Amino acid sequence: MKTTVDIDERKLRNVMRLAGARTRKAAVDYALECTERMEKLRRVLEHPLPDEEYRGAVAEEYNLSDLREKDTPGRRHVDD
């Protein structure tokens, strides 16, 4: 959709540089996507789900510490 908008050139150049956007359109699309993502995250963080909603979300036998230890380079695994 084509729209005429008065955009601050300094801000647009900064977004293009930071995002590595080659065109003005790409920079505006990037800024819109980031803003949408940020607002969704803000809303989730403002209204977190109650603890009951998380119960059962991860299998009880799942152990992140064990997985990290197995993936540590140079470590000899007990089951090797």
Backbone as CSV, one residue per row, in Angstrom:
resi,resn,N_x,N_y,N_z,CA_x,CA_y,CA_z,C_x,C_y,C_z
1,MET,0.852,-1.164,0.000,0.000,0.000,0.000,0.903,1.234,0.000
2,LYS,0.630,2.133,-0.879,1.415,3.361,-0.948,0.787,4.401,-0.035
3,THR,1.665,5.061,0.717,1.228,6.093,1.653,2.269,7.187,1.673
4,THR,1.822,8.411,1.788,2.740,9.529,1.923,2.840,9.876,3.399
5,VAL,4.072,9.838,3.923,4.299,10.089,5.337,5.533,10.965,5.476
6,ASP,5.462,11.913,6.391,6.617,12.760,6.672,7.449,12.055,7.742
7,ILE,8.630,11.536,7.357,9.480,10.760,8.262,10.745,11.549,8.557
8,ASP,11.148,11.537,9.810,12.382,12.192,10.235,13.557,11.503,9.523
9,GLU,14.263,12.225,8.674,15.339,11.651,7.863,16.482,11.094,8.717
10,ARG,16.820,11.783,9.798,17.904,11.318,10.669,17.545,9.967,11.289
11,LYS,16.322,9.835,11.761,15.886,8.568,12.353,15.865,7.460,11.300
12,LEU,15.393,7.791,10.120,15.336,6.799,9.045,16.741,6.327,8.667
13,ARG,17.688,7.260,8.539,19.071,6.869,8.222,19.662,5.993,9.324
14,ASN,19.379,6.345,10.583,19.875,5.529,11.705,19.315,4.119,11.652
15,VAL,18.017,3.986,11.398,17.400,2.658,11.308,18.005,1.887,10.142
16,MET,18.202,2.547,9.020,18.796,1.872,7.860,20.191,1.361,8.198
17,ARG,20.969,2.192,8.876,22.340,1.792,9.241,22.317,0.646,10.246
18,LEU,21.529,0.787,11.306,21.497,-0.226,12.366,20.948,-1.567,11.878
19,ALA,19.948,-1.508,11.023,19.309,-2.735,10.544,19.990,-3.296,9.305
20,GLY,20.876,-2.523,8.713,21.497,-2.970,7.468,20.524,-2.937,6.303
21,ALA,19.508,-2.084,6.416,18.499,-1.979,5.356,19.063,-1.176,4.194
22,ARG,18.839,-1.663,2.990,19.370,-0.985,1.806,18.387,0.025,1.231
23,THR,17.116,-0.135,1.575,16.111,0.793,1.041,15.319,1.400,2.188
24,ARG,14.663,2.516,1.877,13.817,3.175,2.865,12.643,2.268,3.234
25,LYS,12.084,1.606,2.234,10.959,0.697,2.480,11.374,-0.427,3.429
26,ALA,12.553,-0.998,3.211,13.039,-2.077,4.077,13.219,-1.576,5.509
27,ALA,13.703,-0.353,5.653,13.899,0.214,6.991,12.567,0.429,7.696
28,VAL,11.584,0.930,6.968,10.252,1.147,7.562,9.616,-0.198,7.915
29,ASP,9.719,-1.192,7.041,9.186,-2.525,7.339,9.841,-3.105,8.587
30,TYR,11.155,-2.958,8.669,11.900,-3.446,9.834,11.405,-2.759,11.106
31,ALA,11.269,-1.441,11.055,10.818,-0.688,12.225,9.412,-1.116,12.647
32,LEU,8.537,-1.349,11.677,7.170,-1.785,11.996,7.164,-3.180,12.617
33,GLU,7.956,-4.093,12.064,8.028,-5.450,12.603,8.582,-5.444,14.028
34,CYS,9.627,-4.657,14.262,10.223,-4.577,15.601,9.243,-3.981,16.598
35,THR,8.527,-2.961,16.186,7.553,-2.332,17.072,6.436,-3.306,17.414
36,GLU,5.958,-4.038,16.421,4.900,-5.024,16.666,5.378,-6.088,17.656
37,ARG,6.577,-6.617,17.439,7.146,-7.635,18.321,7.326,-7.094,19.743
38,MET,7.835,-5.875,19.847,8.078,-5.259,21.152,6.766,-5.042,21.915
39,GLU,5.730,-4.607,21.226,4.443,-4.367,21.883,3.791,-5.669,22.325
40,LYS,3.916,-6.720,21.528,3.379,-8.021,21.934,4.088,-8.515,23.183
41,LEU,5.409,-8.376,23.209,6.191,-8.796,24.360,5.835,-7.966,25.592
42,ARG,5.682,-6.661,25.420,5.318,-5.784,26.533,3.990,-6.211,27.140
43,ARG,3.028,-6.534,26.298,1.705,-6.945,26.796,1.771,-8.271,27.544
44,VAL,2.567,-9.198,27.047,2.726,-10.482,27.733,3.377,-10.270,29.091
45,LEU,4.386,-9.416,29.146,5.091,-9.174,30.402,4.242,-8.389,31.399
46,GLU,3.348,-7.555,30.909,2.462,-6.806,31.804,1.398,-7.699,32.428
47,HIS,0.992,-8.715,31.708,-0.071,-9.606,32.178,0.372,-11.060,32.045
48,PRO,1.325,-11.481,32.871,1.813,-12.860,32.759,0.726,-13.866,33.121
49,LEU,0.872,-15.041,32.572,-0.072,-16.114,32.887,0.143,-16.571,34.325
50,PRO,-0.926,-17.024,34.976,-0.759,-17.557,36.338,0.077,-18.837,36.310
51,ASP,0.727,-19.149,37.415,1.598,-20.330,37.494,0.891,-21.609,37.056
52,GLU,-0.398,-21.711,37.329,-1.144,-22.920,36.955,-1.121,-23.168,35.455
53,GLU,-1.030,-22.109,34.670,-1.003,-22.239,33.220,0.286,-22.889,32.731
54,TYR,1.362,-22.749,33.491,2.651,-23.303,33.098,2.827,-24.751,33.543
55,ARG,2.069,-25.162,34.535,2.202,-26.521,35.061,1.923,-27.534,33.951
56,GLY,2.815,-28.466,33.760,2.637,-29.489,32.733,3.150,-29.073,31.362
57,ALA,3.666,-27.858,31.233,4.156,-27.385,29.936,5.457,-28.068,29.543
58,VAL,6.220,-28.529,30.539,7.499,-29.206,30.290,7.447,-30.555,31.005
59,ALA,7.905,-31.586,30.326,7.907,-32.920,30.925,8.740,-32.919,32.210
60,GLU,8.256,-33.593,33.243,8.938,-33.593,34.532,10.336,-34.196,34.460
61,GLU,10.563,-35.130,33.535,11.880,-35.758,33.427,12.894,-34.891,32.681
62,TYR,12.457,-33.785,32.126,13.350,-32.876,31.398,14.269,-32.190,32.401
63,ASN,15.590,-32.291,32.168,16.559,-31.707,33.087,17.572,-30.908,32.274
64,LEU,17.412,-29.606,32.281,18.265,-28.732,31.491,19.727,-28.813,31.928
65,SER,19.983,-28.946,33.211,21.368,-29.031,33.699,22.079,-30.250,33.123
66,ASP,21.396,-31.388,33.082,21.997,-32.593,32.506,22.304,-32.408,31.019
67,LEU,21.376,-31.798,30.295,21.591,-31.573,28.863,22.774,-30.644,28.627
68,ARG,22.882,-29.602,29.423,23.999,-28.673,29.264,25.321,-29.358,29.574
69,GLU,25.334,-30.178,30.592,26.572,-30.874,30.953,27.001,-31.822,29.834
70,LYS,26.051,-32.515,29.225,26.381,-33.435,28.132,26.914,-32.692,26.913
71,ASP,26.459,-31.463,26.705,26.874,-30.680,25.539,28.148,-29.874,25.774
72,THR,28.727,-29.946,26.972,29.940,-29.196,27.264,31.113,-29.822,26.513
73,PRO,31.782,-29.049,25.654,32.909,-29.597,24.887,34.028,-30.094,25.811
74,GLY,34.632,-31.206,25.447,35.761,-31.734,26.199,35.383,-32.544,27.424
75,ARG,34.099,-32.634,27.724,33.671,-33.412,28.892,33.450,-34.859,28.494
76,ARG,33.870,-35.769,29.320,33.612,-37.187,29.071,32.287,-37.533,29.692
77,HIS,31.405,-38.104,28.890,30.058,-38.425,29.371,30.080,-39.732,30.174
78,VAL,29.240,-39.798,31.170,29.157,-40.998,32.014,28.700,-42.182,31.166
79,ASP,27.808,-41.962,30.209,27.279,-43.056,29.407,28.115,-43.338,28.168
80,ASP,29.317,-42.779,28.052,30.207,-43.047,26.903,30.925,-44.365,27.067
